[in-house]
Amino acid sequence: MGESIRDPAVGFPILEYTVGEEETNSDVVLRAVAAVSDTELTDLPPLYHAVPPGDLNAVFQSDRARGQLRFRYNGYVVDVDAQGTVAIYEPVENADRR
């Protein structure tokens, strides 16, 4: 993956991951947030409190899909884009201290 780009709203991503062909967006989001928060998957809140997992998995399935979806989950800002990249950003209150 190329160099991370700073988003003025949330700073630099603390983790970026490209979703593989056999993975779903929702599974990658869960694993990524668990990794950055040092939390067991089973201890995370249900993803559906932030975004419906089925919708998250389906949103960029078209070859012509564009754009990104941004939401908060477990205190982190999560971006999922049409190119299959999941980016996790620190909670905004922590990023502001830099």
Backbone torsions as a table, in degrees:
resi	resn	phi	psi	omega
1	MET	NA	150.4	-179.3
2	GLY	-74.7	-174.5	-179.3
3	GLU	-66.3	139.4	179.1
4	SER	-68.1	143.1	178.8
5	ILE	-105.3	134.3	179.4
6	ARG	-75.5	128.6	174.4
7	ASP	-95.4	121.6	-176.5
8	PRO	-58.4	-25.9	-178.3
9	ALA	-76.7	-30.1	-173.4
10	VAL	-135.9	-1.5	178.5
11	GLY	88.6	-153.3	178.8
12	PHE	-89.1	145.6	176.4
13	PRO	-66.8	143.7	175.6
14	ILE	-91.1	-12.1	175.8
15	LEU	-156.7	134.6	172.7
16	GLU	-128.6	143.9	-177.3
17	TYR	-148.2	136.7	175.2
18	THR	-95.2	125.1	-178.0
19	VAL	-68.2	126.9	178.7
20	GLY	-79.6	168.0	-177.2
21	GLU	-61.8	-31.4	-177.3
22	GLU	-95.5	8.2	-177.5
23	GLU	-111.4	160.2	173.7
24	THR	-110.1	155.2	177.2
25	ASN	-56.7	-42.8	-176.2
26	SER	-66.1	-40.1	177.9
27	ASP	-63.4	-41.8	179.6
28	VAL	-65.6	-42.6	177.9
29	VAL	-58.5	-47.4	-179.4
30	LEU	-60.3	-47.6	-179.0
31	ARG	-65.4	-39.2	-178.7
32	ALA	-67.1	-45.0	179.5
33	VAL	-67.3	-37.8	176.1
34	ALA	-61.0	-41.0	-178.5
35	ALA	-66.4	-48.2	-176.4
36	VAL	-72.7	-25.8	-179.3
37	SER	-96.5	-0.5	-178.5
38	ASP	53.3	49.3	-176.9
39	THR	-124.2	140.2	174.0
40	GLU	-66.9	144.3	178.3
41	LEU	-52.8	-40.2	-177.3
42	THR	-70.7	-13.9	179.6
43	ASP	-96.4	-5.2	177.7
44	LEU	-74.9	150.7	174.3
45	PRO	-68.4	158.2	178.6
46	PRO	-58.4	133.6	-179.5
47	LEU	-60.8	-31.1	-177.1
48	TYR	-64.8	-11.8	173.5
49	HIS	-71.6	-21.7	179.5
50	ALA	-102.4	-42.5	-176.3
51	VAL	-159.8	141.9	177.0
52	PRO	-64.9	119.7	-177.4
53	PRO	-55.7	-39.1	179.0
54	GLY	-62.3	-40.5	177.5
55	ASP	-67.3	-41.0	178.5
56	LEU	-60.7	-38.9	180.0
57	ASN	-72.8	-31.1	-174.5
58	ALA	-91.4	-18.3	-168.1
59	VAL	-60.2	-33.7	-176.9
60	PHE	-117.4	29.9	-176.6
61	GLN	-74.8	-23.8	179.5
62	SER	-71.6	143.5	176.3
63	ASP	-65.2	-20.3	-179.1
64	ARG	-99.8	9.2	-178.7
65	ALA	-65.0	146.2	177.5
66	ARG	-140.4	163.3	172.9
67	GLY	100.0	-166.6	-179.6
68	GLN	-148.5	159.8	176.6
69	LEU	-121.1	126.3	179.9
70	ARG	-119.7	134.3	177.3
71	PHE	-153.3	166.6	176.4
72	ARG	-101.2	138.5	177.4
73	TYR	-148.8	126.3	178.5
74	ASN	53.3	35.7	177.5
75	GLY	87.4	-5.4	-179.4
76	TYR	-106.1	156.0	171.9
77	VAL	-93.9	129.6	-177.4
78	VAL	-119.1	129.9	172.8
79	ASP	-114.9	133.4	171.9
80	VAL	-124.5	126.7	-178.0
81	ASP	-117.5	170.5	-174.8
82	ALA	-68.0	-17.2	178.0
83	GLN	-84.6	-0.1	177.9
84	GLY	88.6	21.7	178.4
85	THR	-101.1	131.7	172.2
86	VAL	-109.1	126.2	178.4
87	ALA	-121.6	134.2	178.9
88	ILE	-112.6	131.5	179.6
89	TYR	-115.7	149.4	176.4
90	GLU	-58.3	156.2	171.7
91	PRO	-55.3	140.4	-174.5
92	VAL	-55.5	-38.9	-178.4
93	GLU	-63.6	-30.2	176.1
94	ASN	-78.8	-37.8	-178.8
95	ALA	-66.6	-30.7	-178.5
96	ASP	-67.5	-19.0	-177.2
97	ARG	-79.9	-8.0	-177.7
98	ARG	-74.1	NA	NA
